[in-house]
Amino acid sequence: QLQLVESGGGLVQPGGSLRLSCTGHGFTLDYYGIGWFRQTPEKEREGVSCHSKDDGSITYADSVKGRFTLSRDYAKNTVYLQMDSLKPEDTAVYYCAADASGGGTLLRPNEYDVWGQGTQVTVSS
């Protein structure tokens, strides 16, 4: 069974940092494109960052550019999302997803094949 398991969410004050982890179980992430998405009850699922294996590019949503960093540790079969300078509007459930075709896009979450269970990030004083 292919699974993505996320961890690292929690409560943090504005300006603080969190690092989310996403580990593949039952498959290797080496050849998969990876995306990080977030969702609140008030909004549709939003693409945050993605890594395309096709061309190696990493893309960030304008709202997180310069504050969030996506990275991969192939030895650990894990993808990270380092989130710095967090703002209250970053509060959401964060999901990682894997695209078997190797692509990675912020705009078409339906192209991803495997999703994690989500981890809550709350930014509040």
Phi, psi and chi 1 to 4 in degrees:
 res  aa     phi    psi   chi1   chi2   chi3   chi4
   1 GLN       -  130.2 -175.1  177.6    0.6      -
   2 LEU   -85.4  126.7  -50.6 -176.6      -      -
   3 GLN  -137.8  146.8  -78.4 -172.9  -46.1      -
   4 LEU  -116.2  128.0  -68.2  173.1      -      -
   5 VAL  -116.6  122.1  178.1      -      -      -
   6 GLU  -101.9  153.8  -63.0  146.0   -4.2      -
   7 SER  -155.6  168.5   61.2      -      -      -
   8 GLY   107.0   -6.0      -      -      -      -
   9 GLY   -71.6  172.1      -      -      -      -
  10 GLY   162.1 -166.5      -      -      -      -
  11 LEU  -101.2  130.6  173.3   63.6      -      -
  12 VAL  -142.3  150.5   63.1      -      -      -
  13 GLN   -77.8  155.1  -68.4 -172.9  -18.4      -
  14 PRO   -54.4  137.7  -27.9   36.3      -      -
  15 GLY    90.2  -10.3      -      -      -      -
  16 GLY   -83.1 -174.9      -      -      -      -
  17 SER  -132.3  152.0  -62.4      -      -      -
  18 LEU  -143.1  152.9  -75.5  173.3      -      -
  19 ARG  -123.1  118.9 -172.0  178.1   76.2  160.4
  20 LEU   -90.6  142.5  -55.2 -176.8      -      -
  21 SER  -118.7  149.8  -59.8      -      -      -
  22 CYS  -141.6  112.2  171.1      -      -      -
  23 THR  -112.8  134.7  -59.9      -      -      -
  24 GLY   -84.4  137.0      -      -      -      -
  25 HIS  -126.1  129.9  -66.9  -90.7      -      -
  26 GLY    88.1   -2.3      -      -      -      -
  27 PHE  -161.7  161.2   68.8  116.4      -      -
  28 THR   -96.1  138.8  176.6      -      -      -
  29 LEU   -84.1   -3.1  -65.8  176.6      -      -
  30 ASP   -51.4  -39.8  -72.2   13.0      -      -
  31 TYR  -104.8   10.6  -54.9  107.7      -      -
  32 TYR  -100.3  140.7  -77.8   71.6      -      -
  33 GLY   -72.5  149.7      -      -      -      -
  34 ILE  -125.5  139.5  -66.9  -65.9      -      -
  35 GLY  -132.4  147.4      -      -      -      -
  36 TRP  -113.5  130.6  -76.2   97.5      -      -
  37 PHE  -128.5  162.2  -64.8   82.0      -      -
  38 ARG  -141.4  155.5   64.1 -172.4 -177.8 -173.5
  39 GLN  -149.8  140.7 -171.0  165.5   20.9      -
  40 THR  -120.1  164.8   67.3      -      -      -
  41 PRO   -60.9  -24.1  -25.3   34.8      -      -
  42 GLU   -90.8  -15.9  -63.3   81.0   21.0      -
  43 LYS  -126.4  158.4  -66.7 -177.2 -179.7  179.6
  44 GLU   -72.3  163.1  -67.6 -175.8   -6.4      -
  45 ARG   -59.6  132.0 -169.2  164.3  -66.6 -170.5
  46 GLU  -116.4  133.4  172.6 -168.2   16.8      -
  47 GLY   -73.0  132.7      -      -      -      -
  48 VAL  -106.6  -50.5  174.8      -      -      -
  49 SER  -157.7  151.7 -179.7      -      -      -
  50 CYS  -150.2  154.8   62.8      -      -      -
  51 HIS  -126.1  121.9  175.7 -135.6      -      -
  52 SER   -93.7  126.4  169.8      -      -      -
  53 LYS   -76.8  -19.3  -71.4  -65.8  -70.3 -175.8
  54 ASP   -62.9  -48.1  -70.6  -14.8      -      -
  55 ASP  -124.0    1.9   60.2   14.5      -      -
  56 GLY    77.9    5.1      -      -      -      -
  57 SER   -77.3  148.1   62.4      -      -      -
  58 ILE  -117.1  129.0  -62.5  178.2      -      -
  59 THR  -119.9  143.2  -55.8      -      -      -
  60 TYR  -126.0  144.3  -61.5   95.5      -      -
  61 ALA   -65.2  148.4      -      -      -      -
  62 ASP   -56.7  -33.2  -71.9  -17.1      -      -
  63 SER   -68.1  -17.7   57.5      -      -      -
  64 VAL  -121.4   -2.7  -53.9      -      -      -
  65 LYS   -58.8  132.9 -157.0  170.1  -68.7 -177.4
  66 GLY    86.9  -10.7      -      -      -      -
  67 ARG  -116.9  -31.4  -59.2 -172.1  -63.4  120.5
  68 PHE  -108.5  147.9  -71.0   12.7      -      -
  69 THR  -137.0  124.9  -55.5      -      -      -
  70 LEU   -94.5  135.6 -174.5  155.1      -      -
  71 SER  -145.2  163.5   62.0      -      -      -
  72 ARG  -131.5  140.7  -56.2  178.7   71.4  146.0
  73 ASP  -117.3  100.4 -174.5  -28.3      -      -
  74 TYR   -68.4  -31.7  -68.8   96.7      -      -
  75 ALA   -64.1  -32.4      -      -      -      -
  76 LYS   -98.8    0.2  -65.6 -176.5  177.8  179.1
  77 ASN    54.8   42.5 -153.8   31.5      -      -
  78 THR  -134.7  144.6  -63.1      -      -      -
  79 VAL  -118.0  143.3 -179.3      -      -      -
  80 TYR  -120.7  152.5  -58.3   99.7      -      -
  81 LEU  -128.8  103.4 -174.6   68.2      -      -
  82 GLN   -83.6  123.7  176.5   67.6   39.8      -
  83 MET  -119.2  114.5  -54.2 -173.6  -63.5      -
  84 ASP  -115.5  164.8  -61.6  -42.6      -      -
  85 SER    49.0   48.4  -58.5      -      -      -
  86 LEU   -66.0  146.0  -77.9  162.0      -      -
  87 LYS  -120.6  157.0  -55.5  175.1 -178.5  179.9
  88 PRO   -55.2  -32.6  -28.5   36.2      -      -
  89 GLU   -72.4   -5.8   51.3  -96.8   43.9      -
  90 ASP   -82.8   -7.3  -65.2  -42.0      -      -
  91 THR   -60.5  124.9  -64.3      -      -      -
  92 ALA  -178.1  171.7      -      -      -      -
  93 VAL   -89.4  127.6  177.8      -      -      -
  94 TYR  -104.2  135.1  -76.6   71.4      -      -
  95 TYR  -124.1  141.4  -60.4   87.8      -      -
  96 CYS  -104.1  155.8   64.9      -      -      -
  97 ALA  -148.5  151.8      -      -      -      -
  98 ALA  -122.6  135.2      -      -      -      -
  99 ASP  -110.3  113.0  178.4   -2.8      -      -
 100 ALA   -65.6  -21.6      -      -      -      -
 101 SER   -75.7  -11.6   72.8      -      -      -
 102 GLY    93.8  -12.9      -      -      -      -
 103 GLY   -75.1  176.7      -      -      -      -
 104 GLY  -159.2  121.0      -      -      -      -
 105 THR  -137.9  146.9  173.8      -      -      -
 106 LEU   -84.3  -17.8  -62.4  179.7      -      -
 107 LEU   -95.3  -19.5  -59.3  177.4      -      -
 108 ARG  -130.4   76.9  -65.8 -179.4  -66.3  -82.5
 109 PRO   -58.9  -23.7   15.9  -27.4      -      -
 110 ASN   -69.1  -10.1   60.0  -49.8      -      -
 111 GLU   -82.3   -8.6  -68.2 -172.6   -0.4      -
 112 TYR   -87.2  144.4  -70.9   81.7      -      -
 113 ASP  -100.0  -30.5  -56.6  -75.1      -      -
 114 VAL  -129.6  133.8 -173.5      -      -      -
 115 TRP  -124.1  146.6  -73.3   81.8      -      -
 116 GLY   -79.9  176.1      -      -      -      -
 117 GLN   -83.1  -13.8   81.0  -75.5    1.0      -
 118 GLY    95.0  147.2      -      -      -      -
 119 THR  -137.6  135.2 -174.6      -      -      -
 120 GLN   -81.3  130.9  176.7   69.7   46.8      -
 121 VAL  -118.6  124.2  171.3      -      -      -
 122 THR  -124.5  122.6  -57.9      -      -      -
 123 VAL  -111.7  110.3 -175.8      -      -      -
 124 SER  -159.0  147.4  175.1      -      -      -
 125 SER   -92.2      -   55.2      -      -      -
